[in-house]
C-alpha cells in the first residue's frame, strides 16, 4: 500500500547550484554570488559571498533545519562581507522551504517570513 500523500510537493533540491537572488527582500550584489548546494548525503555547501561553507541539513516534508555551518575565514570588501553575514544569518534561521513561481526556492524562518529566494 502506498503511503498517504502529503500536502507538500516533492522538490528536487539535489543537483545543481541554487543562487541567491535576494536576502530578506534585498537584491544581492551581482558579482558576489551567495550559493547553496544540497548533497545526497544530508549535507549542504556553498559560498556565502566571500567564504565557502558546509554543514548538515535535516529535511522532513517542508521542514528544513541546518546544523552548525563551518565557514572559511577570508576577508573581503565590506559590502560583500555584509551580504555574506546577512546570507548566513538567514540560512541558519531557515525552518521551511517551498517553490515559488515554479522555479524559485524560498527559505522561510519559524514565523513564515521568507528570508532567502534562490534560482538555479
C-alpha positions in Angstrom: 0.0 0.0 0.0 1.3 3.5 -0.9 2.0 5.9 1.9 -0.6 8.7 2.4 0.1 11.6 0.1 1.5 14.7 1.7 0.4 18.3 1.0 4.0 19.3 0.3 5.1 18.7 -3.3 8.4 17.0 -3.8 11.1 19.5 -4.6 14.3 18.2 -6.1 16.8 20.2 -4.2 19.8 18.0 -5.1 21.7 18.6 -8.3 22.9 22.0 -9.4 23.6 25.1 -7.5 20.9 27.4 -6.1 22.0 31.1 -6.4 20.5 33.6 -4.0 18.5 36.4 -5.7 17.5 38.2 -2.6 18.2 38.1 1.2 15.4 39.4 3.4 13.9 41.1 0.4 17.1 42.9 -0.7 18.7 42.0 -4.0 22.2 40.5 -3.8 25.3 42.1 -5.2 25.7 40.9 -8.8 29.3 40.0 -8.7 29.2 38.4 -5.2 27.2 35.2 -5.5 25.7 33.6 -2.4 25.0 30.0 -3.3 23.7 26.7 -1.9 24.1 23.1 -2.9 22.4 20.0 -1.5 24.3 16.7 -1.4 22.9 13.2 -1.5 24.4 12.6 2.0 22.4 15.1 4.1 25.0 17.8 3.7 24.9 21.3 2.3 27.7 23.5 0.9 28.2 26.7 -1.0 29.5 30.2 -0.9 28.3 33.0 1.4 29.5 35.7 -1.0 33.2 35.6 0.1 33.7 32.4 2.0 32.9 28.8 1.4 30.7 26.9 3.9 29.5 23.4 4.6 27.3 21.6 7.1 24.4 19.3 7.6 20.7 19.6 6.7 17.7 17.8 8.0 14.8 17.7 5.6 11.3 16.4 6.6 8.4 17.3 4.4 8.6 21.1 4.0 10.8 21.5 7.1 14.5 22.3 6.7 16.8 22.6 9.6 20.5 23.3 9.0 23.1 22.2 11.5 26.1 24.3 12.5 27.8 25.5 9.4 31.6 25.6 9.0 32.8 28.7 7.2 36.2 29.6 5.8 37.8 32.9 7.1 38.7 35.0 4.2 38.3 38.8 4.4 36.5 40.6 1.5 35.3 44.2 0.9 32.7 45.5 3.5 29.7 45.3 1.2 30.5 41.6 0.3 31.0 40.7 3.9 27.7 42.4 4.8 25.9 40.3 2.2 27.6 37.2 3.5 26.7 37.9 7.1 23.0 38.5 6.1 23.0 35.4 4.0 24.5 33.2 6.7 22.0 34.5 9.4 19.1 33.9 7.1 20.3 30.5 6.2 20.7 29.5 9.8 17.2 30.8 10.6 15.6 28.6 7.9 12.8 26.3 9.1 10.8 25.7 5.9 11.2 25.7 2.2 8.9 25.9 -0.8 8.9 26.5 -4.5 7.5 29.8 -5.8 6.8 31.0 -9.3 7.5 27.4 -10.4 11.3 27.5 -10.2 12.3 29.7 -7.3 13.4 28.1 -4.0 12.2 30.1 -1.0 13.5 29.5 2.5 11.5 30.9 5.4 12.1 31.3 9.1 10.0 29.9 12.0 7.5 32.8 11.7 6.9 32.0 8.0 8.8 35.1 6.8 10.7 34.5 3.6 14.4 35.0 4.2 16.1 33.7 1.0 15.0 33.4 -2.6 17.1 31.3 -5.0 17.1 30.2 -8.6 19.2 27.6 -10.3 
